Amino acid sequence: MVYLAVHDAIHVQQTRYQSIEQTGPVPRKIGNRTRGVICGLACLALLVIFWFGGASNATVPDAKSSISLVDVAAADGDADAAVEETKEADGDADAAVEATEADGAGADSAVEEPAAEKEAEEVNDEDGDGTPDYLDRDTDGDAIKDTAEGIFDPDEDGVPNFRDKDSDADSINDIIETDVNTDGTGERDYLDLDSDGDLISDETEKNEDEDGDGLANYVDLDTDDDRVSDRVEGERDDDSDSIGNYLDDDSDGDGISDRMEGSGDLDQDGIMNLFDEDVDADGISDEEETAEDTDGDSDADYVDNDSDGDRLRDKLEGMEDTDSDKIRDSLDDDSDGDGIKDRSEGNVDTDMDGIPNFRDDDSDGDKGTDLMEGSDDQDDDGLADYVDLDSDNDGLSDEVEFVGSTAVAGSNDAEEADDNTDEAADEGAEESAAAEEAEAEAGDAEE
C-alpha cells in the first residue's frame, strides 16, 4: 500500500516534468535506482513511526504527502539530493532504529516481554519441582505416575487424580498411601477407602500407629495389638468410653484386657469373651471376679466356675456374704464362719431347714452350733459331730443334752427336758423300793 502511494507520487512528478519540457529546460529524470531508494526510505520512515508512535497512531501517507516528498526533491533539482536530505532529516534511519533498541532494551524486547510473561503464566508446575506439568511424568509429585493416576476424579472434588494429592479424599495423601495394594483387592491404596480391608475406613483409622509396631493404623490388621483383629473388634464402642473397640485394649470395660479374654466364647452364649461381661455365666460379673486366681488352679476367677475351690460353684455361692466378713461366699472358703470349711459342709441340708450346711450355723438342727460341735467324730461313727444327732453315742440325743444343760423355762425344749428328768427320777425311785423290798424279804427268810 505504501509502495503504491510512493509510485503514484513519482508518476505525478514525471507528468509535471513532461509539462516542463514544453515550457522550459528539462530537468534530469528520476531513474529506477532513485525510485527504489525513495520507496525504501518511505517504508523505513513508516516503520519508525510504528515503533515510536504505536500501531494505533500509525498512518499511511496518502498520495498528496508522497507528492510533497518528491516535490522537495524536484525543487532542489536533484532526486539524490532529496534522498540525502531525507536521511539527514531522519537523522539516519538506522541510527534511529539503534537508538530505539537502546531505549527500553530495544523494540524487540518491548514486543517480546509481554509474550514471555504470558508464557510464564500459562506454564504450570503443580509440584514445584522445576519441571513444567506438560513435561512432568508425575505432575502432583506423589510418586505415582500420571499414566497410572489418569484424569479420573473418584472423590469428585473437581481435581483429576494426576493433580490430586489425595485422590480418594481419605485425609491421607497419595504419597503416603502409594500405589501398593495392601488388602489385595482391585483398588490400590491411594484409591482404596479401606486399604487393609478390616471394614474400618482409612479416614477413621488415620495415618497413626496406635501400637507402635511400625504399621500405620490404616494398614494394620490389629491396631491395638490385643491379638484380636480389627475386623472382629470393629469400630463400635461396647463400653461407651469413647474409644472404638479396635483401639480399646479393654472393649467391655471389665478391667480384664482383650488380649487376656480373647475372641473365644467360654459360656457359648454367642458373645465373644472380650465383649462378654460375664464370661463364665456364673451370675457374677467379670469386673467383680477379676483376673485373679483365688484358688491357685491356674484359672482366673472370671473364667473359673469355682473360684475359691470349695467344690461349690460360684453360681451357687454368688455375691452373698453370709458371715459378713466382707468376703463374698464365692471367694470365702468358710461362708458361714463356723470354722468348718465349705468344702466339708457342702451343699446339703442335713436338718431340712432350707439352708444348705455351708451357710447353716446349726447343720443338724440339734440346738448346738456347728462352731460348738466342730468337725470331729467323737463316737467314730463316720459322722462329724456337727451333723451327728448323738455325737457321743450315749443314747441321748445331742439336742436333749444341749437343751438339758441350757433349758429355758416356758420353751418346748425345757418341758421336754423336764419330762425326761421326771421319768428318770421315777425309774430310780421304783428301783430303790424294789431293792428295799427284796432286802426285807431276805431278812424274814433268815429269821
SULQUI-V951219 format. One line per field, one symbol per residue. phi: phi as a letter, one per 20 degrees, with the letter a starting at -180 (. if undefined). burial: I if it has 24 or more other C-alpha atoms within 12 Angstrom, else O. A space follows every 10 residues. Layout:
# SULQUI-V951219
phi: ???
burial: ???
This chain:
# SULQUI-V951219
phi: .fgfffffff ffffgfffff gfdafeffff efffgfffff ffffffffff feenffefce fegfffffff gfffffmbff ffffffffff mmgfffffff ffemmnffff effgffffff feeecgemen dggfdefcge mdmdfgfffm dfcfelendf gfdefcfdld mcfgfefmdf cgemefdfgf defcfememc fgfffmeccg emendfgfce fcfeldmcfg fffmdfcfel dmcggfdeeb femendffgf fmdfcgelen dfgfdefbge ldndfffffm efcgememdg gfddfcfeme mdfgfffmef cgelemcfgf deebfemend fggffmedcg elendfgfde ebfememdfg fffmdfcfdl endfgfcdfc gdlendfgff ffffecfcgn egffffffff ffffffffff ffffffffff fffffff
burial: OIIOIIIIII OIIIOOIOOO OOOOOOOOII OOOIIOIIIO IIIIIIIIIO IOOOOOOOOI IOIOOIIOII IOIIOOOOII IIIOOIOOOO OOIOOIIOOI OOOOOOIOOO OOOOOOOOOO OOOOOIOOOO OOOOOIIIII IIIIOIOOIO OOOIOOOOOI IIIIIIIIII IIIIIIIIIO OIOOOOIIII IIIIIIIIII IIIIIIIIOI OOOOOIIIII IIIIIIIIII IIIIIIOIOO OOOIIIIIII IIIIIIIIII IIIIOIOOOO IIIIIIIIII IIIIIIIIII IOOIOOOOOI IIIIIIIIII IIIIIIIIIO OIOOOOIIII IIIIIIIIII IIIIIIIOOI OOOOOIIIII IIIIIIIIII OOIIIOOOOO OOIIIIIIII IOOOOOIIII IIIIOOOOOO OOOOOOIOOO OOOOOOOOOO OOOOOOOOOO OOOOOOO
